[in-house]
Each structure stands twice: as structure tokens, then as C-alpha cells.
Amino acid sequence: MNPDIERLKLIFIGLFAAGAVGVGVWQIGWEGPRRACEGQGKWWDYSERVCAQPVLISDITGRTIQDKQAEAAAQAAIGRQAAPASTPAPAAK
């Protein structure tokens, strides 16, 4: 067989193998963790490969949200349960 064709065949096989390994690394290292993170309702950062929990601004500043419907909507958006209404403690026996 022509040596040029043999060399080109080996080059294309090598490029295909390198591409397949690259796609496998991408799936295992970036896409799999991203899907798992977003499936939990968190934020995925591609550059750092970090799965982060969203935080309400009111948690950082300490200011409370005055509108209860807005507060419930904000907590639902980040996957938190709304705080239950305070109930009186049971009487001690």
C-alpha cells in the first residue's frame, strides 16, 4: 500500500481516538456534574467546576423581606421551605 495513505490512515485514527477521549473526559468531568448540580436546583460554575447553593440577599444583609408572598416566592425559587407559622410550645406537665 502507498506509505502516504498508511500515514494518513494512522493520523485520522489517532485524531478520532483523541477526540473520543476528549468527549469522554468532557462528559465525565463537566457535563455529568453539571446535570447533577442543576438537577438539585443549584448553580453550576463552568470555570471553577463548582456547584453552588443560591443565597438570598436578605440572608447576607440581614434585612427581612416584608411582603410574605414575596418572601415565600424567593425561598421557593432557591429551593427552601417557607418557615412555618410559629406555634405555641406545648405546656409542660
C-alpha positions in Angstrom: 0.0 0.0 0.0 1.1 3.6 -0.6 3.0 4.9 2.5 1.2 8.2 2.3 -2.2 6.6 2.6 -0.9 4.4 5.5 0.4 7.5 7.3 -2.9 9.5 6.7 -4.9 6.5 8.0 -2.9 6.4 11.2 -3.2 10.2 11.6 -7.0 10.0 11.2 -7.3 7.1 13.6 -5.2 9.0 16.2 -7.3 12.1 15.8 -10.5 10.1 16.2 -9.2 8.3 19.3 -8.1 11.7 20.8 -11.5 13.2 20.0 -13.3 10.3 21.6 -11.2 10.5 24.8 -11.8 14.3 24.9 -15.5 13.8 24.6 -15.4 11.2 27.4 -13.4 13.5 29.7 -15.9 16.3 29.0 -18.9 14.1 29.8 -17.4 12.8 33.0 -15.7 16.0 34.2 -18.1 18.7 33.2 -21.5 17.5 31.9 -22.2 14.8 34.4 -21.6 17.1 37.5 -23.4 20.0 35.8 -26.5 17.9 35.2 -26.4 16.5 38.8 -25.9 20.1 40.2 -28.7 21.6 38.2 -31.0 18.7 39.0 -30.7 19.6 42.7 -31.7 23.2 41.9 -28.2 24.7 42.4 -25.9 26.8 40.2 -23.1 25.3 38.2 -19.9 27.4 37.5 -18.0 26.1 34.4 -14.8 27.9 35.1 -14.3 26.6 38.6 -16.4 23.4 38.2 -18.2 24.3 41.5 -21.8 23.5 42.4 -23.1 26.5 44.5 -26.2 27.0 46.6 -28.1 30.1 45.7 -28.3 32.6 48.6 -30.9 35.2 49.2 -29.7 38.8 49.6 -31.7 39.0 52.8 -29.5 36.2 54.2 -26.4 38.3 53.5 -27.6 41.7 54.6 -29.8 40.6 57.5 -32.7 42.6 56.2 -36.0 40.8 56.1 -38.4 40.7 53.2 -41.5 42.5 54.4 -44.0 41.0 51.9 -44.7 37.4 53.0 -45.8 36.4 49.5 -42.5 37.8 48.0 -40.5 36.0 50.7 -42.2 32.7 50.0 -41.6 33.1 46.3 -37.9 33.9 46.8 -37.4 30.9 49.1 -39.3 28.6 46.7 -37.0 29.9 43.9 -33.9 28.7 45.7 -35.4 25.5 46.9 -36.1 26.4 50.5 -39.2 25.6 52.5 -41.0 28.6 53.8 -40.7 28.9 57.6 -43.8 27.5 59.2 -46.0 29.9 61.2 -44.9 30.0 64.8 -47.0 27.7 67.0 -47.2 27.9 70.8 -45.0 25.4 72.7 -46.8 22.5 74.4 -47.5 23.0 78.0 -45.1 21.2 80.4 -46.6 18.5 82.6 
